[in-house]
Protein backbone atom coordinates (compact mmCIF):
# COMPACT_ATOMS: atom_id res chain seq x y z
CA UNK A 1 0.00 0.00 0.00
CA UNK A 2 1.32 3.46 -0.89
CA UNK A 3 2.13 5.83 1.96
CA UNK A 4 -0.36 8.43 0.76
CA UNK A 5 -3.15 5.87 0.60
CA UNK A 6 -2.29 4.60 4.08
CA UNK A 7 -2.45 8.13 5.51
CA UNK A 8 -5.82 8.78 3.84
CA UNK A 9 -7.16 5.49 5.22
CA UNK A 10 -6.17 6.60 8.72
CA UNK A 11 -7.76 10.04 8.34
CA UNK A 12 -10.81 8.89 6.36
CA UNK A 13 -11.21 5.14 6.89
CA UNK A 14 -13.07 3.36 4.08
CA UNK A 15 -16.68 2.54 4.89
CA UNK A 16 -19.06 -0.08 3.59
CA UNK A 17 -21.08 1.65 0.84
CA UNK A 18 -24.29 -0.02 2.02
CA UNK A 19 -24.33 0.27 5.83
CA UNK A 20 -21.62 2.95 6.31
CA UNK A 21 -19.67 0.90 8.88
CA UNK A 22 -15.89 1.34 8.88
CA UNK A 23 -14.27 -1.56 7.00
CA UNK A 24 -11.84 -3.62 9.05
CA UNK A 25 -10.09 -4.55 5.80
CA UNK A 26 -9.68 -1.32 3.75
CA UNK A 27 -9.25 -3.43 0.60
CA UNK A 28 -12.70 -4.99 0.98
CA UNK A 29 -15.60 -3.75 -1.16
CA UNK A 30 -18.21 -4.18 1.60
CA UNK A 31 -18.43 -5.37 5.19
CA UNK A 32 -18.88 -9.09 6.08
CA UNK A 33 -22.40 -8.43 7.42
CA UNK A 34 -23.58 -6.88 4.14
CA UNK A 35 -21.86 -9.63 2.18
CA UNK A 36 -24.21 -12.05 3.92
CA UNK A 37 -27.38 -9.98 4.17
CA UNK A 38 -27.60 -8.09 0.88
CA UNK A 39 -30.37 -9.24 -1.50
CA UNK A 40 -28.20 -10.85 -4.18
CA UNK A 41 -29.60 -11.70 -7.60
CA UNK A 42 -27.90 -14.87 -8.77
CA UNK A 43 -27.98 -16.62 -12.13
CA UNK A 44 -31.21 -15.94 -14.07
CA UNK A 45 -32.64 -13.80 -11.24
CA UNK A 46 -30.09 -11.13 -12.17
CA UNK A 47 -31.41 -10.93 -15.74
CA UNK A 48 -34.37 -9.02 -17.05
CA UNK A 49 -35.75 -8.01 -20.40
CA UNK A 50 -35.24 -4.41 -21.51
CA UNK A 51 -36.68 -3.41 -24.86
CA UNK A 52 -34.17 -2.87 -27.71
CA UNK A 53 -31.30 -4.23 -25.59
CA UNK A 54 -29.52 -7.58 -25.83
CA UNK A 55 -29.96 -8.22 -22.12
CA UNK A 56 -29.98 -6.39 -18.80
CA UNK A 57 -28.06 -7.60 -15.74
CA UNK A 58 -27.84 -6.60 -12.08
CA UNK A 59 -26.12 -8.14 -9.03
CA UNK A 60 -28.62 -6.85 -6.43
CA UNK A 61 -32.30 -6.22 -5.72
CA UNK A 62 -33.20 -2.60 -5.02
CA UNK A 63 -34.40 -2.77 -1.41
CA UNK A 64 -33.27 -2.43 2.21
CA UNK A 65 -29.53 -1.72 2.51
CA UNK A 66 -29.11 -1.49 -1.25
CA UNK A 67 -31.69 1.28 -1.47
CA UNK A 68 -30.02 3.08 1.45
CA UNK A 69 -26.59 2.75 -0.17
CA UNK A 70 -27.78 4.09 -3.52
CA UNK A 71 -29.55 7.03 -1.86
CA UNK A 72 -26.42 7.90 0.11
CA UNK A 73 -24.35 7.71 -3.07
CA UNK A 74 -26.67 9.93 -5.09
CA UNK A 75 -28.06 12.43 -2.60
CA UNK A 76 -25.22 12.75 -0.08
CA UNK A 77 -22.58 13.07 -2.81
CA UNK A 78 -20.69 10.00 -1.65
CA UNK A 79 -18.62 9.55 -4.81
CA UNK A 80 -16.39 6.97 -3.11
CA UNK A 81 -19.24 4.44 -3.35
CA UNK A 82 -18.81 4.30 -7.13
CA UNK A 83 -15.67 2.16 -6.74
CA UNK A 84 -17.17 -0.77 -4.80
CA UNK A 85 -20.48 -0.50 -6.66
CA UNK A 86 -18.60 -0.63 -9.96
CA UNK A 87 -16.64 -3.68 -8.83
CA UNK A 88 -19.86 -5.58 -8.07
CA UNK A 89 -21.33 -4.55 -11.42
CA UNK A 90 -18.19 -5.54 -13.33
CA UNK A 91 -18.28 -8.99 -11.75
CA UNK A 92 -21.94 -9.27 -12.72
CA UNK A 93 -21.06 -8.38 -16.33
CA UNK A 94 -18.31 -11.01 -16.40
CA UNK A 95 -20.77 -13.60 -15.09
CA UNK A 96 -23.53 -12.81 -17.59
CA UNK A 97 -22.27 -11.29 -20.84
CA UNK A 98 -22.14 -13.84 -23.68
CA UNK A 99 -19.23 -11.99 -25.30
CA UNK A 100 -16.91 -9.14 -24.44
CA UNK A 101 -18.05 -5.55 -24.93
CA UNK A 102 -15.99 -3.02 -26.87
CA UNK A 103 -16.74 -0.05 -24.62
CA UNK A 104 -18.79 1.16 -21.67
CA UNK A 105 -21.25 4.05 -21.83
CA UNK A 106 -24.04 5.36 -19.59
CA UNK A 107 -27.54 6.83 -19.41
CA UNK A 108 -26.75 10.49 -18.60
CA UNK A 109 -28.43 13.06 -16.36
CA UNK A 110 -29.91 16.25 -17.74
CA UNK A 111 -27.87 19.44 -17.39
CA UNK A 112 -30.29 20.71 -14.76
CA UNK A 113 -30.06 17.54 -12.64
CA UNK A 114 -26.27 17.41 -13.10
CA UNK A 115 -25.98 20.98 -11.82
CA UNK A 116 -28.16 20.18 -8.81
CA UNK A 117 -26.34 16.97 -7.89
CA UNK A 118 -22.82 18.00 -8.80
CA UNK A 119 -21.99 14.74 -10.55
CA UNK A 120 -23.57 12.09 -12.76
CA UNK A 121 -23.81 8.88 -10.75
CA UNK A 122 -24.21 6.71 -13.86
CA UNK A 123 -21.03 8.17 -15.36
CA UNK A 124 -19.07 7.43 -12.17
CA UNK A 125 -20.36 3.86 -12.19
CA UNK A 126 -19.53 3.46 -15.89
CA UNK A 127 -15.98 4.67 -15.31
CA UNK A 128 -15.56 2.30 -12.36
CA UNK A 129 -16.90 -0.61 -14.43
CA UNK A 130 -14.68 0.29 -17.38
CA UNK A 131 -11.60 0.46 -15.17
CA UNK A 132 -12.36 -2.92 -13.65
CA UNK A 133 -13.05 -4.59 -17.01
CA UNK A 134 -10.21 -2.83 -18.82
CA UNK A 135 -12.59 -1.25 -21.34
CA UNK A 136 -12.73 2.30 -22.73
CA UNK A 137 -15.54 4.51 -21.41
CA UNK A 138 -17.26 6.71 -23.97
CA UNK A 139 -19.93 9.40 -23.69
CA UNK A 140 -22.44 8.53 -26.42
CA UNK A 141 -25.72 10.15 -25.31
CA UNK A 142 -27.00 13.39 -23.88
CA UNK A 143 -30.25 14.12 -22.10
CA UNK A 144 -32.08 16.96 -23.80
CA UNK A 145 -35.18 17.09 -21.63
CA UNK A 146 -35.34 17.15 -17.84
CA UNK A 147 -37.75 14.44 -16.71
CA UNK A 148 -39.44 13.36 -13.52
CA UNK A 149 -37.54 10.69 -11.56
CA UNK A 150 -38.73 7.32 -12.83
CA UNK A 151 -39.13 6.15 -9.23
CA UNK A 152 -41.86 8.78 -8.74
CA UNK A 153 -44.03 7.21 -11.47
CA UNK A 154 -46.03 4.07 -10.75
CA UNK A 155 -47.29 3.01 -14.18
CA UNK A 156 -45.08 1.49 -16.89
CA UNK A 157 -46.80 3.61 -19.55
CA UNK A 158 -45.99 6.76 -17.56
CA UNK A 159 -42.33 5.78 -17.32
CA UNK A 160 -42.14 5.01 -21.02
CA UNK A 161 -43.68 8.38 -21.91
CA UNK A 162 -41.37 10.10 -19.42
CA UNK A 163 -38.25 8.67 -21.10
CA UNK A 164 -39.39 8.93 -24.71
CA UNK A 165 -37.55 11.66 -26.59
CA UNK A 166 -35.52 12.66 -23.53
CA UNK A 167 -32.17 11.56 -25.03
CA UNK A 168 -30.24 11.93 -28.25
CA UNK A 169 -26.94 10.76 -29.67
CA UNK A 170 -24.10 13.20 -29.00
CA UNK A 171 -22.97 15.07 -32.12
CA UNK A 172 -20.09 13.33 -33.89
CA UNK A 173 -20.39 10.08 -31.92
CA UNK A 174 -19.88 6.92 -34.01
CA UNK A 175 -21.06 3.60 -32.64
CA UNK A 176 -21.50 1.53 -35.83
CA UNK A 177 -20.63 -2.11 -35.28
CA UNK A 178 -19.67 -1.60 -31.64
CA UNK A 179 -20.71 -3.80 -28.71
CA UNK A 180 -21.66 -1.45 -25.88
CA UNK A 181 -22.28 -1.93 -22.18
CA UNK A 182 -24.86 0.67 -21.12
CA UNK A 183 -24.71 1.53 -17.40
CA UNK A 184 -27.21 3.03 -14.95
CA UNK A 185 -27.57 2.85 -11.18
CA UNK A 186 -31.05 1.29 -10.85
CA UNK A 187 -33.39 -0.26 -13.39
CA UNK A 188 -37.09 0.09 -12.57
CA UNK A 189 -39.37 -0.50 -15.56
CA UNK A 190 -36.41 -0.44 -17.97
CA UNK A 191 -37.89 2.51 -19.89
CA UNK A 192 -34.82 4.73 -19.58
CA UNK A 193 -32.37 2.03 -20.58
CA UNK A 194 -34.70 0.90 -23.36
CA UNK A 195 -34.85 4.40 -24.81
CA UNK A 196 -31.06 4.72 -24.68
CA UNK A 197 -30.56 1.25 -26.18
CA UNK A 198 -32.96 2.15 -29.00
CA UNK A 199 -30.93 5.24 -29.92
CA UNK A 200 -27.66 3.32 -29.87
CA UNK A 201 -29.08 0.53 -32.01
CA UNK A 202 -30.55 3.08 -34.46
CA UNK A 203 -27.07 4.58 -34.72
CA UNK A 204 -25.65 1.21 -35.73
CA UNK A 205 -24.45 -0.40 -32.50
CA UNK A 206 -24.11 -4.16 -33.00
CA UNK A 207 -24.95 -5.08 -29.40
CA UNK A 208 -26.22 -3.09 -26.42
CA UNK A 209 -26.19 -4.82 -23.05
CA UNK A 210 -27.54 -2.98 -20.01
CA UNK A 211 -25.91 -3.14 -16.59
CA UNK A 212 -27.31 -1.66 -13.36
CA UNK A 213 -26.28 -2.04 -9.74
CA UNK A 214 -29.81 -3.02 -8.71
CA UNK A 215 -33.22 -3.98 -10.03
CA UNK A 216 -36.46 -2.69 -8.55
CA UNK A 217 -39.29 -5.15 -8.03
CA UNK A 218 -37.01 -8.05 -7.13
CA UNK A 219 -36.56 -9.65 -3.72
CA UNK A 220 -33.17 -11.28 -4.05
CA UNK A 221 -31.67 -13.76 -1.62
CA UNK A 222 -28.99 -13.25 1.00
CA UNK A 223 -26.24 -15.78 1.66
CA UNK A 224 -28.02 -17.23 4.69
CA UNK A 225 -31.19 -17.85 2.66
CA UNK A 226 -29.22 -19.57 -0.11
CA UNK A 227 -27.75 -21.99 2.42
CA UNK A 228 -31.19 -22.99 3.76
TASUL-V658640 format. One record per residue. SS is DSSP state (H for helix, E for strand, L for the rest). OMEGA is omega in whole degrees, 0 to 359 (none if undefined). D_FIRST is the distance of its C-alpha to the first C-alpha in Angstrom with 1 decimal. Layout:
ss=SS omega=OMEGA d_first=D_FIRST
ss=SS omega=OMEGA d_first=D_FIRST
This chain:
ss=L omega=179 d_first=0.0
ss=L omega=182 d_first=3.8
ss=H omega=180 d_first=6.5
ss=H omega=179 d_first=8.5
ss=H omega=180 d_first=6.7
ss=H omega=180 d_first=6.6
ss=H omega=178 d_first=10.1
ss=H omega=179 d_first=11.2
ss=H omega=178 d_first=10.4
ss=H omega=182 d_first=12.6
ss=H omega=182 d_first=15.2
ss=L omega=185 d_first=15.4
ss=L omega=179 d_first=14.1
ss=L omega=180 d_first=14.1
ss=E omega=175 d_first=17.6
ss=L omega=183 d_first=19.4
ss=L omega=181 d_first=21.2
ss=L omega=183 d_first=24.4
ss=L omega=176 d_first=25.0
ss=L omega=175 d_first=22.7
ss=L omega=177 d_first=21.6
ss=E omega=181 d_first=18.2
ss=L omega=177 d_first=16.0
ss=L omega=176 d_first=15.3
ss=L omega=184 d_first=12.5
ss=L omega=179 d_first=10.5
ss=L omega=181 d_first=9.9
ss=L omega=179 d_first=13.7
ss=L omega=179 d_first=16.1
ss=L omega=184 d_first=18.7
ss=L omega=180 d_first=19.9
ss=H omega=182 d_first=21.8
ss=H omega=178 d_first=25.1
ss=H omega=177 d_first=24.9
ss=H omega=180 d_first=24.0
ss=H omega=193 d_first=27.3
ss=H omega=180 d_first=29.4
ss=L omega=180 d_first=28.8
ss=L omega=183 d_first=31.8
ss=E omega=174 d_first=30.5
ss=L omega=184 d_first=32.7
ss=L omega=178 d_first=32.8
ss=H omega=185 d_first=34.7
ss=H omega=179 d_first=37.8
ss=H omega=180 d_first=37.2
ss=H omega=180 d_first=34.3
ss=E omega=172 d_first=36.8
ss=E omega=182 d_first=39.4
ss=L omega=173 d_first=41.9
ss=L omega=184 d_first=41.5
ss=L omega=178 d_first=44.4
ss=L omega=178 d_first=44.1
ss=L omega=177 d_first=40.6
ss=L omega=179 d_first=40.0
ss=L omega=179 d_first=38.1
ss=E omega=188 d_first=36.0
ss=E omega=179 d_first=33.1
ss=E omega=178 d_first=31.1
ss=E omega=189 d_first=28.8
ss=E omega=171 d_first=30.1
ss=E omega=184 d_first=33.4
ss=L omega=177 d_first=33.7
ss=L omega=173 d_first=34.5
ss=H omega=185 d_first=33.4
ss=H omega=179 d_first=29.7
ss=H omega=177 d_first=29.2
ss=H omega=180 d_first=31.8
ss=H omega=180 d_first=30.2
ss=H omega=179 d_first=26.7
ss=H omega=179 d_first=28.3
ss=H omega=180 d_first=30.4
ss=H omega=178 d_first=27.6
ss=H omega=187 d_first=25.7
ss=H omega=191 d_first=28.9
ss=H omega=175 d_first=30.8
ss=L omega=175 d_first=28.3
ss=L omega=180 d_first=26.2
ss=L omega=184 d_first=23.0
ss=L omega=182 d_first=21.5
ss=L omega=181 d_first=18.1
ss=H omega=182 d_first=20.0
ss=H omega=181 d_first=20.6
ss=H omega=179 d_first=17.2
ss=H omega=176 d_first=17.8
ss=H omega=180 d_first=21.5
ss=H omega=178 d_first=21.1
ss=H omega=178 d_first=19.2
ss=H omega=181 d_first=22.2
ss=H omega=179 d_first=24.6
ss=H omega=177 d_first=23.2
ss=H omega=177 d_first=23.5
ss=H omega=179 d_first=27.0
ss=H omega=179 d_first=27.9
ss=H omega=181 d_first=26.9
ss=H omega=190 d_first=29.1
ss=H omega=187 d_first=32.0
ss=L omega=180 d_first=32.5
ss=L omega=177 d_first=35.3
ss=L omega=184 d_first=34.0
ss=L omega=175 d_first=31.1
ss=L omega=176 d_first=31.3
ss=L omega=184 d_first=31.4
ss=E omega=178 d_first=29.8
ss=E omega=174 d_first=28.7
ss=E omega=185 d_first=30.7
ss=E omega=174 d_first=31.5
ss=L omega=191 d_first=34.4
ss=L omega=171 d_first=34.2
ss=L omega=171 d_first=35.3
ss=L omega=179 d_first=38.4
ss=H omega=181 d_first=38.2
ss=H omega=181 d_first=39.5
ss=H omega=178 d_first=37.0
ss=H omega=178 d_first=34.1
ss=H omega=180 d_first=35.4
ss=H omega=186 d_first=35.8
ss=H omega=180 d_first=32.3
ss=L omega=176 d_first=30.4
ss=L omega=178 d_first=28.5
ss=L omega=185 d_first=29.4
ss=H omega=180 d_first=27.6
ss=H omega=177 d_first=28.7
ss=H omega=179 d_first=27.3
ss=H omega=178 d_first=23.8
ss=H omega=180 d_first=24.0
ss=H omega=181 d_first=25.4
ss=H omega=177 d_first=22.6
ss=H omega=178 d_first=20.0
ss=H omega=180 d_first=22.2
ss=H omega=179 d_first=22.8
ss=H omega=182 d_first=19.1
ss=H omega=182 d_first=18.6
ss=H omega=182 d_first=21.9
ss=L omega=182 d_first=21.6
ss=L omega=175 d_first=24.8
ss=E omega=178 d_first=26.2
ss=E omega=185 d_first=26.8
ss=L omega=176 d_first=30.3
ss=L omega=185 d_first=32.4
ss=L omega=188 d_first=35.7
ss=E omega=171 d_first=37.5
ss=E omega=180 d_first=38.5
ss=E omega=187 d_first=40.0
ss=L omega=180 d_first=43.4
ss=L omega=177 d_first=44.7
ss=L omega=184 d_first=43.1
ss=L omega=172 d_first=43.7
ss=L omega=174 d_first=43.8
ss=L omega=181 d_first=40.7
ss=H omega=181 d_first=41.4
ss=H omega=181 d_first=40.7
ss=H omega=181 d_first=43.7
ss=L omega=186 d_first=46.1
ss=L omega=184 d_first=47.4
ss=L omega=179 d_first=49.5
ss=H omega=180 d_first=48.2
ss=H omega=178 d_first=50.8
ss=H omega=181 d_first=49.7
ss=H omega=178 d_first=46.1
ss=H omega=179 d_first=47.4
ss=H omega=181 d_first=49.6
ss=H omega=183 d_first=46.8
ss=H omega=186 d_first=44.5
ss=L omega=178 d_first=47.3
ss=L omega=182 d_first=47.5
ss=L omega=184 d_first=44.4
ss=E omega=171 d_first=42.4
ss=E omega=177 d_first=43.1
ss=E omega=178 d_first=41.5
ss=L omega=180 d_first=40.0
ss=L omega=177 d_first=42.3
ss=L omega=181 d_first=41.6
ss=L omega=178 d_first=39.2
ss=L omega=181 d_first=40.0
ss=L omega=183 d_first=39.0
ss=L omega=175 d_first=41.8
ss=L omega=184 d_first=40.9
ss=L omega=176 d_first=37.3
ss=E omega=190 d_first=35.6
ss=E omega=174 d_first=33.8
ss=E omega=186 d_first=31.5
ss=E omega=190 d_first=32.6
ss=E omega=169 d_first=30.3
ss=E omega=182 d_first=31.2
ss=E omega=182 d_first=29.9
ss=E omega=173 d_first=32.9
ss=E omega=180 d_first=36.0
ss=L omega=177 d_first=39.2
ss=L omega=185 d_first=42.3
ss=L omega=183 d_first=40.6
ss=H omega=180 d_first=42.9
ss=H omega=180 d_first=40.2
ss=H omega=178 d_first=38.4
ss=H omega=178 d_first=41.8
ss=H omega=179 d_first=43.0
ss=H omega=178 d_first=40.0
ss=H omega=179 d_first=40.3
ss=H omega=181 d_first=44.0
ss=H omega=180 d_first=43.3
ss=H omega=177 d_first=40.8
ss=H omega=178 d_first=43.3
ss=H omega=180 d_first=46.2
ss=L omega=174 d_first=44.3
ss=L omega=178 d_first=44.0
ss=L omega=181 d_first=40.7
ss=L omega=179 d_first=41.1
ss=E omega=172 d_first=38.9
ss=E omega=174 d_first=37.3
ss=E omega=179 d_first=35.2
ss=E omega=181 d_first=34.2
ss=E omega=178 d_first=30.9
ss=E omega=177 d_first=30.4
ss=E omega=187 d_first=28.1
ss=E omega=176 d_first=31.2
ss=E omega=173 d_first=34.9
ss=L omega=177 d_first=37.5
ss=L omega=178 d_first=40.4
ss=L omega=178 d_first=38.5
ss=L omega=183 d_first=38.0
ss=L omega=179 d_first=35.3
ss=E omega=176 d_first=34.6
ss=L omega=185 d_first=31.9
ss=H omega=180 d_first=30.7
ss=H omega=179 d_first=33.2
ss=H omega=181 d_first=36.0
ss=H omega=180 d_first=35.2
ss=H omega=183 d_first=35.5
ss=L omega=none d_first=38.9
